[in-house]
């Protein structure tokens, strides 16, 4: 029987730390070392990041939209990166933010989380705006195949205030979302750790809101964007984590530009120079997060 996603994730972060390396192939940031901007360079760059992250981080998070813009070639590049990550022993959270109803949601869920997916990932981000029923197809397949589902709650972008923080019956919308997901959180709880693979996005730029989310969803693991390039520090990023036997735990903290595109990486003259810069950036992020967790 497949081990629950939450148990796999928590076990890996206890060993390696909570860093999640984002793989976001912005054309402006792809080093010429990997070829002219396009799907082939994105695939080479993404697989090189996977090689640097393996053994140093537990999780990678490819950004689907930045691959999909190249059409079929971009999807092939995304598949190559996800496959390489799985083969390297990394957990893969696909940042796709899907959200739809009925058979369309089932198609997305089976296409990315299903056992026969050509783009293998362990979890996928979903948008709850259309209602809880749109998340159900993902949760069903996650239950069946030991996968995770990551629901947007309180994101890290400035526009999060437009809707997520609007008060309904005296509480912000993101708390209503978290409470509505309580049955699904329970369904995806791992038997070994008690954490749930129904994850919530809790932006590092809102540490007070992350603490409120933790109080409303005690067993949900968090995916925390906004650390590093968006300005949030390690302590803010881990505001929704809780003390355990291994220090603070409760999710993963995503670093994209700061870990995958540090200063000098785009201009690197050789693969060896690029490797050294990426290793340094990943090590620095892990050290900062571990210090905050201790």
C-alpha positions in Angstrom: 0.0 0.0 0.0 1.3 3.5 -0.9 2.5 5.6 2.0 0.3 8.6 2.6 1.6 11.8 1.0 1.6 13.7 4.3 3.8 11.0 6.0 6.2 11.0 3.1 6.5 14.8 3.1 6.9 15.1 6.9 9.5 12.3 6.9 11.5 14.0 4.2 11.4 17.4 5.8 12.4 16.0 9.1 15.5 14.6 7.4 16.4 17.5 5.0 14.5 20.6 6.2 11.4 22.4 5.0 12.8 24.0 1.9 10.8 23.5 -1.4 12.8 24.6 -4.4 10.6 26.4 -7.0 11.2 25.6 -10.6 9.9 28.7 -12.5 11.4 29.0 -16.0 11.0 32.8 -16.5 12.5 33.4 -19.9 14.3 36.4 -18.6 16.0 34.3 -15.9 17.1 31.3 -18.0 20.9 31.3 -18.2 22.3 31.3 -21.8 24.4 28.4 -20.5 21.2 26.2 -21.1 20.5 27.5 -24.6 18.2 30.2 -26.0 15.0 30.8 -24.0 12.4 28.2 -24.9 11.1 24.8 -23.8 14.4 22.9 -24.5 16.4 25.3 -22.3 13.6 25.2 -19.6 13.9 21.4 -19.6 17.7 21.4 -19.3 17.6 24.1 -16.6 14.8 22.4 -14.7 16.6 19.0 -14.7 19.8 20.7 -13.6 18.0 22.3 -10.7 16.6 18.8 -9.8 20.1 17.5 -9.8 21.2 20.3 -7.4 18.2 19.9 -5.1 18.4 16.1 -4.8 19.7 15.1 -1.4 19.6 18.8 -0.3 15.9 19.5 -0.3 12.8 17.3 0.1 10.5 18.9 -2.5 10.5 20.8 -5.8 7.6 22.8 -7.1 7.5 23.3 -10.9 5.3 26.2 -12.1 3.0 24.7 -14.8 2.0 28.0 -16.4 5.6 28.9 -17.2 6.0 25.7 -19.1 2.5 25.6 -20.7 3.1 28.9 -22.5 5.2 27.0 -25.0 2.3 24.6 -25.8 3.0 21.0 -26.5 6.8 21.5 -26.3 6.4 23.2 -23.0 4.3 20.3 -21.6 6.9 17.9 -22.7 9.6 19.9 -20.9 7.4 19.9 -17.8 7.0 16.2 -18.0 10.8 15.7 -18.3 11.4 17.8 -15.2 8.8 16.1 -13.1 10.0 12.7 -14.2 13.6 13.6 -13.4 12.6 14.8 -10.0 10.7 11.6 -9.2 13.7 9.5 -10.4 15.9 11.6 -8.1 13.8 10.8 -5.1 12.3 14.2 -4.7 8.7 15.0 -3.9 6.9 17.1 -6.6 4.2 19.6 -5.9 2.9 20.8 -9.3 1.9 24.5 -9.0 -1.0 24.5 -11.5 -3.9 26.1 -9.5 -6.6 24.1 -11.2 -10.2 24.6 -10.3 -13.4 23.5 -12.2 -16.5 21.5 -11.9 -17.6 17.9 -12.5 -15.9 15.9 -15.2 -13.5 18.7 -16.1 -12.1 18.6 -12.5 -12.0 14.8 -12.7 -9.9 15.2 -15.9 -7.4 17.5 -14.3 -7.2 15.3 -11.2 -6.6 12.1 -13.1 -4.3 13.7 -15.6 -1.9 15.0 -12.9 -2.5 12.9 -9.8 -3.5 9.6 -11.3 -1.2 6.6 -11.2 -1.0 6.7 -15.0 -0.2 10.4 -15.3 2.5 11.3 -17.9 3.5 14.2 -15.7 4.2 12.5 -12.4 3.6 14.6 -9.3 2.8 14.0 -5.7 0.5 16.9 -5.2 -1.1 19.7 -7.1 -2.3 23.2 -6.2 -6.0 23.9 -6.7 -8.2 27.0 -6.5 -11.3 26.7 -4.2 -13.2 29.7 -5.5 -15.9 27.7 -7.3 -16.7 25.7 -4.2 -15.7 22.5 -2.2 -17.3 20.2 -4.8 -14.5 21.3 -7.3 -11.9 19.9 -4.9 -13.6 16.6 -4.3 -12.2 14.9 -7.5 -8.7 15.7 -6.5 -9.2 14.4 -2.9 -10.7 11.2 -4.2 -7.7 10.4 -6.3 -5.4 11.6 -3.6 -7.0 9.1 -1.2 -6.8 6.3 -3.7 -3.2 6.9 -4.8 -1.5 8.4 -1.7 -1.2 11.9 -3.2 -1.7 15.4 -1.8 -4.0 18.4 -2.7 -2.8 22.0 -2.0 -5.7 24.5 -1.6 -5.2 28.2 -1.9 -6.2 29.9 1.3 -4.1 33.0 2.1 -1.7 33.6 -0.7 1.4 35.8 -0.7 0.6 38.4 -3.4 -0.7 41.9 -2.6 -4.0 41.2 -4.3 -4.8 38.5 -1.6 -6.5 41.3 0.3 -9.0 41.8 -2.6 -11.0 38.7 -1.6 -9.2 36.4 0.8 -9.3 38.9 3.7 -12.8 40.2 3.2 -15.0 39.6 6.3 -17.9 37.3 6.2 -19.8 37.0 9.4 -16.9 38.7 11.1 -14.1 36.4 9.8 -12.0 36.6 6.7 -12.8 34.5 3.7 -9.6 32.4 4.0 -10.7 31.1 7.4 -14.1 30.1 6.0 -12.2 28.2 3.3 -10.1 26.4 5.9 -13.0 25.4 8.0 -15.0 24.2 5.0 -12.2 21.8 4.2 -12.1 20.2 7.6 -13.7 16.8 6.4 -11.2 16.6 3.6 -8.3 17.5 5.9 -9.3 14.5 8.0 -9.6 12.2 5.0 -6.0 12.8 3.9 -4.4 12.6 7.4 -1.4 10.3 7.4 -1.6 7.4 9.9 2.1 7.8 10.9 2.4 11.5 11.6 -1.2 12.7 11.9 -0.5 15.5 9.5 -2.8 15.9 6.5 -2.0 15.9 2.8 -4.8 18.3 2.3 -2.4 21.3 2.4 -3.2 25.0 2.6 -1.3 27.8 0.9 -0.3 30.2 3.7 1.8 33.1 2.4 4.9 34.1 4.3 3.9 37.7 3.7 1.0 37.3 6.2 2.4 35.6 9.3 -0.5 36.7 11.5 -2.9 35.2 9.1 -0.9 32.0 8.9 -1.2 31.7 12.7 -4.9 32.0 12.4 -5.0 29.4 9.7 -3.1 27.0 11.9 -5.6 27.5 14.7 -8.5 26.7 12.2 -6.8 23.8 10.5 -4.5 22.1 13.1 -3.6 19.1 11.0 -3.2 20.6 7.6 0.3 20.9 6.2 1.1 24.3 4.8 2.7 25.3 1.5 4.3 28.7 2.2 5.2 31.0 -0.8 6.6 34.4 -0.4 9.9 33.6 1.3 13.1 35.1 -0.1 12.6 37.2 -3.3 9.1 38.4 -2.1 10.6 39.8 1.0 9.5 37.5 3.9 12.1 36.0 6.2 12.4 32.5 7.6 10.6 33.3 10.9 7.6 34.8 9.1 7.6 31.9 6.7 7.3 29.5 9.6 4.7 31.4 11.6 2.1 28.7 11.0 4.4 25.8 11.9 4.2 24.1 15.3 6.8 22.7 17.7 7.4 18.9 17.4 10.1 16.4 18.4 12.2 17.5 15.5 11.7 21.3 15.9 9.1 23.4 14.1 7.2 21.5 11.5 3.9 21.7 9.6 4.7 22.1 5.9 7.2 23.4 3.4 8.6 26.8 2.5 8.9 27.6 -1.2 11.9 29.5 -2.6 12.0 30.1 -6.3 14.1 33.0 -7.5 16.3 33.1 -4.3 17.2 29.4 -4.6 17.0 28.7 -8.3 18.1 32.1 -9.8 20.5 33.7 -7.2 22.7 36.6 -8.2 25.2 35.6 -10.8 23.5 32.4 -11.9 22.2 33.8 -15.2 25.7 35.0 -16.1 27.5 31.8 -15.1 30.2 31.0 -17.6 30.2 27.2 -17.0 28.1 24.5 -15.6 30.5 24.1 -12.7 30.1 27.8 -11.8 26.3 27.6 -12.0 26.3 24.4 -9.9 28.3 26.1 -7.2 26.0 29.2 -7.1 22.9 27.0 -6.9 24.4 24.8 -4.2 25.3 27.9 -2.2 21.8 29.3 -2.5 20.0 26.1 -1.5 22.4 25.6 1.4 21.9 29.2 2.6 18.1 28.9 2.5 18.1 25.5 4.3 20.4 26.9 7.0 18.2 29.9 7.6 15.0 27.8 7.7 16.6 25.2 10.1 17.8 28.0 12.4 14.3 29.4 12.5 12.9 25.9 13.2 15.2 25.1 16.1 
